[in-house]
Amino acid sequence: MKRIIYIMAITLAALLTAVQANAQMGKRYYINGGWQFNGTLANNVAESAQGYGAYMEGGYYLTPMIAIGGFASFNSNDQYYGTQTYTFDDHSALTTDLTRVLYQVPFGSTIRCRFMRTQFQPYLQAKIGTEYSEQSTYMSTFVSQTDNWGFYVSPEIGFTWFPFDATDFGFQLAVYYSYATNQNKSLNMNGINNLGFKLGVAF
């Protein structure tokens, strides 16, 4: 009798899990969006980690585990430099403090592989596309600004979690690395490296 009760309890738990996860398991698309914390690495413009960013992404599952889609995001990182004397090619010089701002807007395509079709869905994702970037230097009396385009690639690992029964609303957490080929010779910028995390909602 105990064995039968035990088997029935396991079967009931499995059925309840299937029912609860049905909304997520049945749909063929995903939409995620939220806050993005971004850190720039090995960069002469702004080597800092700040939370001035956001993202949006969505996709369609071609198979139960593989999806393709698109993404767009932005990040703004700034760094303050104390008073220094800067010399120029015409032998002039300027003594000032300054703030450099690195603004990035990547967008493009995604491919995602999720490992489970339950309420908790870990995944791996690759993003590829293009990036628009502005590098601005704010001094006491003027601003110098350069913009450019580059190729963008980013691997990501994370999960979506749907804690509420029979709904498509949940949460997302992910960490990522990205590289863009944008260049700025005047600031010795040869590509942009980023490392950060995303925290948002999932539908």
N, CA, C and O of each residue as an XYZ file, in Angstrom:
812
protein
N       0.825     -1.206      0.000
C       0.000      0.000      0.000
C       0.870      1.272      0.000
O       0.586      2.227     -0.723
N       1.935      1.267      0.825
C       2.811      2.429      0.883
C       3.467      2.678     -0.470
O       3.644      3.820     -0.895
N       3.828      1.566     -1.143
C       4.462      1.711     -2.451
C       3.495      2.332     -3.448
O       3.904      3.175     -4.246
N       2.227      1.940     -3.424
C       1.221      2.496     -4.338
C       1.015      3.982     -4.066
O       0.935      4.782     -4.997
N       0.927      4.353     -2.774
C       0.767      5.762     -2.413
C       1.970      6.579     -2.885
O       1.825      7.703     -3.365
N       3.141      6.000     -2.740
C       4.368      6.678     -3.153
C       4.374      6.918     -4.661
O       4.727      8.004     -5.120
N       3.980      5.894     -5.434
C       3.935      6.024     -6.894
C       2.887      7.048     -7.309
O       3.112      7.836     -8.228
N       1.735      7.039     -6.630
C       0.679      7.992     -6.944
C       1.131      9.423     -6.641
O       0.821     10.348     -7.392
N       1.856      9.598     -5.551
C       2.341     10.933     -5.181
C       3.327     11.460     -6.220
O       3.272     12.632     -6.592
N       4.226     10.598     -6.688
C       5.188     11.004     -7.713
C       4.473     11.347     -9.015
O       4.793     12.343     -9.664
N       3.510     10.519     -9.391
C       2.753     10.767    -10.625
C       1.987     12.080    -10.537
O       1.964     12.853    -11.495
N       1.356     12.336     -9.387
C       0.605     13.578     -9.204
C       1.533     14.789     -9.286
O       1.201     15.795     -9.914
N       2.695     14.683     -8.647
C       3.659     15.796     -8.694
C       4.114     16.069    -10.120
O       4.252     17.224    -10.523
N       4.345     15.006    -10.883
C       4.764     15.172    -12.268
C       3.663     15.826    -13.107
O       3.934     16.687    -13.944
N       2.424     15.406    -12.873
C       1.310     15.989    -13.609
C       1.118     17.460    -13.265
O       0.847     18.276    -14.147
N       1.258     17.804    -11.974
C       1.113     19.201    -11.561
C       2.200     20.068    -12.182
O       1.941     21.192    -12.614
N       3.419     19.536    -12.223
C       4.513     20.277    -12.845
C       4.240     20.508    -14.322
O       4.491     21.593    -14.847
N       3.726     19.486    -14.988
C       3.422     19.602    -16.413
C       2.332     20.637    -16.649
O       2.414     21.426    -17.591
N       1.301     20.636    -15.789
C       0.212     21.602    -15.934
C       0.715     23.013    -15.689
O       0.386     23.934    -16.437
N       1.523     23.187    -14.628
C       2.025     24.514    -14.296
C       2.925     25.064    -15.389
O       2.905     26.260    -15.679
N       3.703     24.197    -15.984
C       4.647     24.640    -17.011
C       4.034     24.679    -18.396
O       4.715     25.017    -19.364
N       2.765     24.339    -18.504
C       2.147     24.196    -19.811
C       2.204     25.476    -20.632
O       2.413     25.430    -21.845
N       2.017     26.634    -19.967
C       2.019     27.893    -20.708
C       3.369     28.133    -21.358
O       3.442     28.556    -22.512
N       4.448     27.861    -20.614
C       5.767     28.073    -21.175
C       6.145     26.991    -22.181
O       6.782     27.284    -23.192
N       5.758     25.745    -21.915
C       6.135     24.639    -22.793
C       5.412     24.700    -24.130
O       5.945     24.261    -25.149
N       4.189     25.250    -24.127
C       3.403     25.235    -25.340
C       3.722     26.345    -26.309
O       3.556     26.163    -27.515
N       4.172     27.484    -25.835
C       4.367     28.615    -26.738
C       5.668     28.468    -27.520
O       6.603     27.800    -27.076
N       5.713     29.106    -28.700
C       6.856     28.973    -29.596
C       7.700     30.242    -29.657
O       8.641     30.301    -30.449
N       7.404     31.245    -28.861
C       8.145     32.498    -28.921
C       8.609     32.903    -27.525
O       8.149     32.359    -26.522
N       9.519     33.859    -27.478
C       9.904     34.462    -26.207
C      10.149     35.955    -26.412
O      10.570     36.383    -27.487
N       9.883     36.740    -25.374
C      10.167     38.173    -25.351
C      10.789     38.485    -23.998
O      10.206     38.174    -22.959
N      11.971     39.097    -24.005
C      12.672     39.469    -22.778
C      13.084     40.932    -22.857
O      13.354     41.450    -23.941
N      13.130     41.593    -21.712
C      13.587     42.977    -21.687
C      13.835     43.433    -20.273
O      13.241     42.910    -19.329
N      14.725     44.423    -20.118
C      14.978     44.933    -18.790
C      16.251     45.747    -18.680
O      16.663     46.422    -19.623
N      16.872     45.669    -17.501
C      18.034     46.467    -17.128
C      19.322     45.720    -17.459
O      19.387     44.496    -17.338
N      20.341     46.462    -17.877
C      21.615     45.860    -18.230
C      22.753     46.620    -17.540
O      22.867     47.839    -17.667
N      23.590     45.881    -16.812
C      24.770     46.435    -16.142
C      25.985     46.060    -16.963
O      26.239     44.878    -17.193
N      26.744     47.062    -17.409
C      27.820     46.814    -18.364
C      29.160     47.334    -17.853
O      29.252     48.442    -17.326
N      30.192     46.515    -18.017
C      31.547     46.922    -17.695
C      32.406     46.896    -18.939
O      32.363     45.926    -19.696
N      33.199     47.956    -19.172
C      34.111     48.004    -20.306
C      35.499     47.583    -19.847
O      35.931     47.921    -18.745
N      36.195     46.840    -20.705
C      37.493     46.271    -20.362
C      38.562     46.756    -21.331
O      38.304     46.908    -22.525
N      39.787     47.004    -20.803
C      40.950     47.339    -21.640
C      40.608     48.418    -22.648
O      40.791     48.238    -23.852
N      40.110     49.543    -22.151
C      39.598     50.583    -23.020
C      40.145     51.933    -22.583
O      40.086     52.266    -21.399
N      40.676     52.718    -23.518
C      41.232     54.024    -23.196
C      40.183     55.125    -23.119
O      40.499     56.247    -22.721
N      38.941     54.829    -23.491
C      37.889     55.841    -23.455
C      37.253     55.883    -22.073
O      37.277     56.919    -21.408
N      36.691     54.772    -21.640
C      36.059     54.699    -20.326
C      36.134     53.263    -19.838
O      35.361     52.408    -20.268
N      37.063     53.008    -18.945
C      37.197     51.665    -18.380
C      36.446     51.641    -17.052
O      37.031     51.876    -15.994
N      35.169     51.361    -17.115
C      34.317     51.458    -15.933
C      33.197     50.437    -16.020
O      32.954     49.844    -17.071
N      32.515     50.241    -14.891
C      31.358     49.341    -14.818
C      30.189     50.131    -14.254
O      30.245     50.609    -13.121
N      29.132     50.268    -15.041
C      28.001     51.093    -14.639
C      26.691     50.500    -15.140
O      26.663     49.717    -16.089
N      25.620     50.890    -14.484
C      24.313     50.330    -14.792
C      23.430     51.193    -15.646
O      22.208     51.153    -15.502
N      24.017     51.986    -16.546
C      23.230     52.822    -17.435
C      22.957     52.063    -18.725
O      23.581     52.332    -19.751
N      22.037     51.124    -18.676
C      21.772     50.338    -19.870
C      20.432     49.631    -19.818
O      19.817     49.505    -18.760
N      19.993     49.173    -20.977
C      18.742     48.427    -21.094
C      18.824     47.526    -22.318
O      19.674     47.721    -23.188
N      17.939     46.542    -22.379
C      17.942     45.608    -23.509
C      16.529     45.139    -23.815
O      15.633     45.208    -22.974
N      16.355     44.661    -25.041
C      15.115     44.034    -25.498
C      15.494     42.956    -26.503
O      16.359     43.168    -27.354
N      14.842     41.794    -26.403
C      15.122     40.710    -27.339
C      13.894     39.825    -27.473
O      13.038     39.787    -26.589
N      13.821     39.128    -28.569
C      12.709     38.220    -28.786
C      13.075     37.198    -29.841
O      14.002     37.404    -30.625
N      12.345     36.095    -29.857
C      12.655     35.057    -30.823
C      11.553     34.039    -30.970
O      10.544     34.074    -30.266
N      11.770     33.129    -31.902
C      10.798     32.072    -32.223
C      11.516     30.730    -32.212
O      12.582     30.593    -32.811
N      10.947     29.748    -31.542
C      11.535     28.416    -31.446
C      11.219     27.599    -32.696
O      10.079     27.206    -32.941
N      12.265     27.360    -33.471
C      12.116     26.505    -34.657
C      11.922     25.053    -34.258
O      11.205     24.308    -34.926
N      12.559     24.656    -33.172
C      12.370     23.343    -32.554
C      12.056     23.606    -31.083
O      12.150     24.750    -30.637
N      11.686     22.578    -30.319
C      11.402     22.829    -28.901
C      12.563     23.458    -28.129
O      12.336     24.068    -27.084
N      13.794     23.327    -28.613
C      14.948     23.816    -27.859
C      15.741     24.918    -28.554
O      16.506     25.617    -27.888
N      15.590     25.104    -29.873
C      16.401     26.046    -30.632
C      15.518     27.169    -31.162
O      14.495     26.929    -31.804
N      15.947     28.428    -30.873
C      15.192     29.593    -31.332
C      16.118     30.565    -32.053
O      17.310     30.643    -31.756
N      15.555     31.298    -32.999
C      16.255     32.412    -33.629
C      15.443     33.677    -33.377
O      14.225     33.622    -33.208
N      16.132     34.817    -33.354
C      15.413     36.048    -33.064
C      16.267     37.269    -33.298
O      17.209     37.242    -34.091
N      15.932     38.346    -32.599
C      16.647     39.600    -32.737
C      16.805     40.277    -31.388
O      16.129     39.929    -30.420
N      17.718     41.260    -31.336
C      17.981     41.956    -30.089
C      18.379     43.398    -30.370
O      18.788     43.732    -31.482
N      18.258     44.245    -29.361
C      18.777     45.609    -29.373
C      19.035     46.005    -27.927
O      18.294     45.612    -27.026
N      20.093     46.786    -27.709
C      20.404     47.235    -26.354
C      21.197     48.525    -26.412
O      21.626     48.952    -27.484
N      21.391     49.150    -25.251
C      22.279     50.298    -25.188
C      22.978     50.314    -23.837
O      22.453     49.819    -22.840
N      24.174     50.895    -23.826
C      24.948     51.092    -22.604
C      25.668     52.423    -22.686
O      26.080     52.859    -23.761
N      25.812     53.063    -21.535
C      26.578     54.292    -21.442
C      27.528     54.182    -20.256
O      27.094     53.986    -19.121
N      28.830     54.309    -20.523
C      29.855     54.238    -19.483
C      30.684     55.519    -19.520
O      31.074     55.976    -20.594
N      30.951     56.095    -18.358
C      31.759     57.304    -18.314
C      32.879     57.158    -17.296
O      32.795     56.359    -16.364
N      33.927     57.945    -17.494
C      35.081     57.925    -16.593
C      35.648     59.335    -16.474
O      35.836     60.033    -17.470
N      35.914     59.734    -15.242
C      36.474     61.059    -14.967
C      37.995     60.981    -14.886
O      38.548     60.067    -14.274
N      38.666     61.952    -15.512
C      40.121     62.053    -15.477
C      40.486     63.380    -14.826
O      39.988     64.431    -15.228
N      41.348     63.334    -13.830
C      41.755     64.552    -13.136
C      42.572     65.481    -14.010
O      42.897     65.156    -15.152
N      42.897     66.629    -13.467
C      43.602     67.666    -14.215
C      44.968     67.172    -14.717
O      45.799     66.691    -13.947
N      45.164     67.305    -16.017
C      46.421     66.931    -16.663
C      46.724     67.945    -17.764
O      45.869     68.745    -18.142
N      47.943     67.897    -18.266
C      48.318     68.725    -19.410
C      48.391     67.842    -20.648
O      49.123     66.852    -20.674
N      47.629     68.207    -21.669
C      47.567     67.451    -22.912
C      48.262     68.251    -24.009
O      47.990     69.437    -24.196
N      49.160     67.586    -24.730
C      49.856     68.238    -25.839
C      49.300     67.733    -27.166
O      48.813     66.606    -27.262
N      49.379     68.585    -28.188
C      48.803     68.276    -29.489
C      49.887     68.335    -30.570
O      51.004     68.790    -30.321
N      49.540     67.870    -31.761
C      50.509     67.775    -32.852
C      51.069     69.135    -33.268
O      52.189     69.206    -33.773
N      50.314     70.211    -33.066
C      50.792     71.545    -33.448
C      51.604     72.200    -32.335
O      51.851     73.406    -32.361
N      52.022     71.382    -31.346
C      52.860     71.816    -30.226
C      52.118     72.706    -29.215
O      52.746     73.305    -28.342
N      50.805     72.792    -29.331
C      50.029     73.503    -28.320
C      49.734     72.561    -27.161
O      49.943     71.352    -27.264
N      49.252     73.114    -26.068
C      48.966     72.315    -24.876
C      47.722     72.848    -24.178
O      47.375     74.024    -24.291
N      47.066     71.951    -23.454
C      45.856     72.319    -22.704
C      45.884     71.600    -21.366
O      46.076     70.386    -21.301
N      45.690     72.362    -20.306
C      45.637     71.793    -18.960
C      44.202     71.840    -18.469
O      43.631     72.920    -18.316
N      43.618     70.677    -18.222
C      42.215     70.613    -17.815
C      41.893     69.237    -17.249
O      42.646     68.284    -17.446
N      40.786     69.143    -16.556
C      40.216     67.832    -16.245
C      39.173     67.516    -17.306
O      38.755     68.403    -18.051
N      38.749     66.259    -17.378
C      37.785     65.894    -18.413
C      37.026     64.635    -18.020
O      37.436     63.890    -17.130
N      35.911     64.419    -18.705
C      35.111     63.200    -18.563
C      34.913     62.600    -19.940
O      34.498     63.283    -20.877
N      35.211     61.323    -20.052
C      34.994     60.616    -21.312
C      33.784     59.693    -21.166
O      33.620     59.015    -20.152
N      32.946     59.681    -22.196
C      31.715     58.884    -22.203
C      31.735     57.969    -23.417
O      31.965     58.409    -24.543
N      31.490     56.693    -23.167
C      31.406     55.694    -24.236
C      29.964     55.207    -24.316
O      29.465     54.582    -23.381
N      29.304     55.487    -25.419
C      27.898     55.129    -25.632
C      27.845     54.056    -26.708
O      28.459     54.202    -27.765
N      27.100     52.959    -26.439
C      27.048     51.831    -27.366
C      25.600     51.406    -27.622
O      24.790     51.323    -26.698
N      25.294     51.139    -28.891
C      23.971     50.638    -29.280
C      24.159     49.474    -30.246
O      24.204     49.688    -31.457
N      24.271     48.246    -29.739
C      24.335     47.081    -30.621
C      22.937     46.545    -30.948
O      22.013     46.666    -30.142
N      22.795     45.959    -32.124
C      21.542     45.298    -32.494
C      21.837     44.275    -33.575
O      22.829     44.384    -34.296
N      20.957     43.270    -33.682
C      21.182     42.234    -34.676
C      20.362     40.990    -34.425
O      19.209     41.073    -34.002
N      20.958     39.825    -34.685
C      20.264     38.540    -34.639
C      20.757     37.686    -33.474
O      21.871     37.865    -32.983
N      19.908     36.758    -33.042
C      20.257     35.848    -31.956
C      19.941     34.408    -32.344
O      19.064     34.144    -33.167
N      20.676     33.489    -31.731
C      20.308     32.076    -31.748
C      20.406     31.580    -30.312
O      21.419     31.790    -29.645
N      19.362     30.928    -29.841
C      19.280     30.499    -28.447
C      19.019     29.003    -28.357
O      18.239     28.445    -29.128
N      19.686     28.367    -27.402
C      19.451     26.960    -27.105
C      19.077     26.841    -25.639
O      19.896     27.125    -24.765
N      17.848     26.426    -25.359
C      17.457     26.194    -23.972
C      17.595     24.713    -23.670
O      17.496     23.874    -24.565
N      17.825     24.399    -22.398
C      18.113     23.023    -22.007
C      16.937     22.314    -21.347
O      16.953     21.091    -21.206
N      15.916     23.067    -20.940
C      14.743     22.478    -20.299
C      13.503     23.230    -20.760
O      13.577     24.406    -21.117
N      12.373     22.552    -20.751
C      11.095     23.175    -21.105
C      10.166     23.185    -19.900
O       8.968     22.934    -20.028
N      10.714     23.470    -18.755
C       9.939     23.547    -17.527
C       9.801     25.012    -17.125
O      10.090     25.906    -17.920
N       9.359     25.262    -15.887
C       9.243     26.633    -15.416
C      10.612     27.300    -15.293
O      10.715     28.521    -15.404
N      11.654     26.517    -15.065
C      13.023     27.028    -15.010
C      13.738     26.600    -16.288
O      13.872     25.406    -16.556
N      14.202     27.580    -17.082
C      14.753     27.285    -18.402
C      16.142     27.902    -18.567
O      16.244     29.051    -18.999
N      17.211     27.177    -18.238
C      18.559     27.671    -18.526
C      18.816     27.640    -20.030
O      18.249     26.817    -20.750
N      19.679     28.549    -20.497
C      19.929     28.622    -21.932
C      21.330     29.164    -22.218
O      21.963     29.784    -21.364
N      21.792     28.913    -23.435
C      22.960     29.542    -24.038
C      22.482     30.348    -25.237
O      21.586     29.920    -25.964
N      23.085     31.518    -25.439
C      22.655     32.377    -26.545
C      23.865     33.037    -27.193
O      24.827     33.397    -26.515
N      23.806     33.188    -28.495
C      24.830     33.918    -29.240
C      24.158     35.059    -29.984
O      23.127     34.872    -30.631
N      24.753     36.243    -29.888
C      24.244     37.421    -30.580
C      25.289     37.897    -31.589
O      26.485     37.925    -31.299
N      24.818     38.269    -32.770
C      25.715     38.764    -33.814
C      25.003     39.895    -34.541
O      23.809     39.809    -34.830
N      25.750     40.959    -34.835
C      25.120     42.083    -35.500
C      26.077     43.227    -35.700
O      27.253     43.021    -36.002
N      25.577     44.439    -35.531
C      26.372     45.644    -35.713
C      26.226     46.532    -34.493
O      25.262     46.411    -33.736
N      27.194     47.431    -34.304
C      27.142     48.336    -33.160
C      27.441     49.765    -33.588
O      28.433     50.037    -34.264
N      26.555     50.672    -33.175
C      26.809     52.103    -33.298
C      27.376     52.589    -31.971
O      26.861     52.240    -30.909
N      28.436     53.396    -32.029
C      29.068     53.865    -30.803
C      29.467     55.333    -30.932
O      29.863     55.795    -32.002
N      29.353     56.053    -29.817
C      29.843     57.424    -29.726
C      30.873     57.499    -28.613
O      30.675     56.933    -27.538
N      31.967     58.194    -28.867
C      32.990     58.461    -27.864
C      33.067     59.976    -27.687
O      33.436     60.697    -28.614
N      32.720     60.452    -26.500
C      32.658     61.882    -26.236
C      33.633     62.245    -25.127
O      33.757     61.534    -24.130
N      34.332     63.379    -25.319
C      35.238     63.913    -24.307
C      34.735     65.290    -23.897
O      34.731     66.224    -24.699
N      34.309     65.408    -22.638
C      33.775     66.663    -22.115
C      34.869     67.373    -21.321
O      35.342     66.863    -20.305
N      35.266     68.562    -21.798
C      36.247     69.392    -21.108
C      35.547     70.627    -20.542
O      34.326     70.757    -20.634
N      36.321     71.515    -19.964
C      35.724     72.649    -19.268
C      34.945     73.575    -20.191
O      33.936     74.149    -19.780
N      35.395     73.727    -21.425
C      34.756     74.689    -22.324
C      34.194     74.092    -23.603
O      33.495     74.787    -24.341
N      34.478     72.815    -23.892
C      33.978     72.251    -25.144
C      33.892     70.739    -25.022
O      34.351     70.146    -24.045
N      33.284     70.121    -26.053
C      33.153     68.668    -26.118
C      33.651     68.195    -27.478
O      33.368     68.812    -28.504
N      34.392     67.097    -27.471
C      34.851     66.452    -28.698
C      34.131     65.126    -28.829
O      34.141     64.317    -27.901
N      33.501     64.894    -29.980
C      32.680     63.688    -30.150
C      32.989     62.995    -31.462
O      33.123     63.640    -32.501
N      33.102     61.670    -31.407
C      33.319     60.838    -32.595
C      32.320     59.694    -32.567
O      32.072     59.105    -31.515
N      31.745     59.378    -33.724
C      30.867     58.210    -33.797
C      31.370     57.262    -34.872
O      32.043     57.677    -35.816
N      31.039     55.981    -34.723
C      31.502     54.967    -35.660
C      30.629     53.726    -35.572
O      29.817     53.577    -34.658
N      30.816     52.840    -36.544
C      30.085     51.572    -36.622
C      31.079     50.423    -36.592
O      32.228     50.568    -37.009
N      30.619     49.269    -36.088
C      31.468     48.099    -36.053
C      30.671     46.813    -36.052
O      29.450     46.822    -35.894
N      31.366     45.718    -36.229
C      30.787     44.373    -36.154
C      30.710     43.967    -34.681
O      31.624     44.261    -33.910
N      29.626     43.293    -34.286
C      29.361     42.976    -32.880
C      29.082     41.489    -32.716
O      28.352     40.902    -33.514
N      29.662     40.873    -31.681
C      29.398     39.475    -31.361
C      29.376     39.317    -29.843
O      30.146     39.968    -29.137
N      28.494     38.453    -29.339
C      28.354     38.316    -27.888
C      27.822     36.934    -27.520
O      26.718     36.580    -27.933
N      28.575     36.145    -26.757
C      28.035     34.918    -26.153
C      27.390     35.245    -24.805
O      27.805     36.177    -24.116
N      26.384     34.475    -24.444
C      25.611     34.752    -23.225
C      25.127     33.452    -22.607
O      24.795     32.502    -23.316
N      25.088     33.415    -21.284
C      24.506     32.281    -20.558
C      23.551     32.830    -19.506
O      23.851     33.814    -18.830
N      22.404     32.183    -19.378
C      21.430     32.691    -18.420
C      20.271     31.737    -18.242
O      20.335     30.572    -18.636
N      19.209     32.247    -17.641
C      17.998     31.443    -17.465
C      16.783     32.354    -17.417
O      16.876     33.529    -17.065
N      15.641     31.783    -17.781
C      14.350     32.403    -17.552
C      13.585     31.525    -16.579
O      13.688     30.299    -16.614
N      12.815     32.168    -15.710
C      12.106     31.458    -14.644
C      10.678     31.966    -14.604
O      10.434     33.166    -14.486
N       9.738     31.036    -14.702
C       8.312     31.360    -14.688
C       7.699     30.805    -13.405
O       7.211     29.675    -13.403
N       7.710     31.573    -12.310
C       7.288     31.037    -11.019
C       5.781     30.955    -10.819
O       5.316     30.296     -9.890
N       5.015     31.616    -11.679
C       3.572     31.680    -11.481
C       2.864     30.632    -12.323
O       3.216     30.417    -13.483
N       1.887     29.994    -11.750
C       1.173     28.913    -12.419
C       0.403     29.416    -13.628
O      -0.285     30.435    -13.577
N       0.540     28.668    -14.717
C      -0.269     28.877    -15.927
C      -0.212     30.311    -16.443
O      -1.224     30.831    -16.913
N       0.940     30.956    -16.365
C       1.112     32.281    -16.948
C       2.394     32.306    -17.773
O       3.259     31.442    -17.631
N       2.498     33.300    -18.627
C       3.686     33.484    -19.447
C       4.604     34.561    -18.885
O       5.543     34.972    -19.567
N       4.366     35.026    -17.678
C       5.187     36.079    -17.084
C       6.239     35.473    -16.167
O       5.938     34.629    -15.324
N       7.485     35.921    -16.348
C       8.562     35.418    -15.511
C       9.714     36.394    -15.430
O       9.547     37.590    -15.667
N      10.877     35.881    -15.095
C      12.066     36.706    -14.884
C      13.254     36.115    -15.636
O      13.295     34.922    -15.936
N      14.216     36.982    -15.931
C      15.409     36.561    -16.658
C      16.654     37.103    -15.966
O      16.678     38.247    -15.514
N      17.682     36.271    -15.890
C      18.998     36.687    -15.414
C      20.035     36.078    -16.337
O      19.963     34.891    -16.653
N      21.007     36.883    -16.778
C      22.020     36.389    -17.713
C      23.315     37.174    -17.534
O      23.302     38.330    -17.112
N      24.429     36.530    -17.861
C      25.729     37.197    -17.923
C      26.245     37.067    -19.354
O      25.941     36.096    -20.046
N      27.030     38.058    -19.790
C      27.476     38.066    -21.176
C      28.856     38.687    -21.309
O      29.308     39.439    -20.445
N      29.509     38.354    -22.407
C      30.715     39.037    -22.878
C      30.413     39.512    -24.293
O      29.716     38.828    -25.042
N      30.928     40.668    -24.660
C      30.724     41.138    -26.031
C      31.976     41.832    -26.553
O      32.782     42.374    -25.796
N      32.104     41.793    -27.864
C      33.210     42.481    -28.532
C      32.668     43.166    -29.782
O      31.917     42.573    -30.556
N      33.064     44.429    -29.966
C      32.712     45.183    -31.168
C      33.989     45.730    -31.801
O      34.939     46.066    -31.094
N      34.013     45.817    -33.110
C      35.225     46.198    -33.829
C      35.367     47.716    -34.006
O      36.263     48.157    -34.725
N      34.522     48.514    -33.382
C      34.601     49.975    -33.518
C      35.998     50.487    -33.183
O      36.643     49.997    -32.256
N      36.462     51.484    -33.951
C      37.797     52.031    -33.740
C      37.770     53.551    -33.668
O      36.976     54.210    -34.339
N      38.658     54.092    -32.836
C      38.848     55.530    -32.713
C      40.351     55.764    -32.542
O      40.883     55.609    -31.443
N      41.031     56.134    -33.622
C      42.482     56.250    -33.586
C      42.954     57.349    -32.653
O      43.994     57.205    -32.009
N      42.202     58.460    -32.566
C      42.634     59.568    -31.725
C      42.641     59.204    -30.243
O      43.368     59.813    -29.458
N      41.828     58.207    -29.855
C      41.783     57.759    -28.458
C      42.418     56.381    -28.287
O      42.275     55.753    -27.238
N      43.116     55.916    -29.317
C      43.762     54.595    -29.272
C      42.771     53.480    -28.939
O      43.101     52.538    -28.219
N      41.558     53.599    -29.469
C      40.531     52.584    -29.243
C      40.506     51.639    -30.433
O      40.144     52.036    -31.541
N      40.888     50.402    -30.207
C      40.906     49.388    -31.256
C      39.980     48.246    -30.839
O      40.437     47.186    -30.411
N      38.677     48.477    -30.968
C      37.680     47.511    -30.522
C      37.182     47.840    -29.135
O      37.833     48.560    -28.378
N      35.995     47.294    -28.804
C      35.370     47.530    -27.504
C      35.029     46.188    -26.869
O      34.280     45.399    -27.445
N      35.575     45.927    -25.686
C      35.281     44.719    -24.917
C      34.341     45.054    -23.769
O      34.532     46.051    -23.072
N      33.333     44.224    -23.577
C      32.369     44.429    -22.496
C      32.131     43.131    -21.735
O      32.222     42.040    -22.297
N      31.826     43.265    -20.457
C      31.422     42.147    -19.617
C      30.339     42.663    -18.681
O      30.525     43.680    -18.013
N      29.203     41.964    -18.630
C      28.116     42.478    -17.809
C      27.052     41.438    -17.530
O      27.215     40.254    -17.825
N      25.946     41.916    -16.947
C      24.815     41.031    -16.679
C      23.510     41.750    -16.958
O      23.453     42.979    -16.984
N      22.444     40.952    -17.168
C      21.124     41.457    -17.493
C      20.120     40.929    -16.468
O      20.187     39.774    -16.046
N      19.203     41.788    -16.084
C      18.135     41.420    -15.169
C      16.838     42.003    -15.702
O      16.693     43.221    -15.809
N      15.886     41.120    -16.038
C      14.686     41.630    -16.648
C      13.492     40.718    -16.484
O      13.493     39.818    -15.644
N      12.485     40.952    -17.281
C      11.251     40.170    -17.256
C      11.190     39.332    -18.531
O      11.811     39.661    -19.541
N      10.438     38.258    -18.463
C      10.311     37.324    -19.580
C       8.836     37.056    -19.856
O       8.024     36.938    -18.939
N       8.511     36.963    -21.150
C       7.139     36.649    -21.586
C       7.188     35.524    -22.613
O       6.146     35.100    -23.114
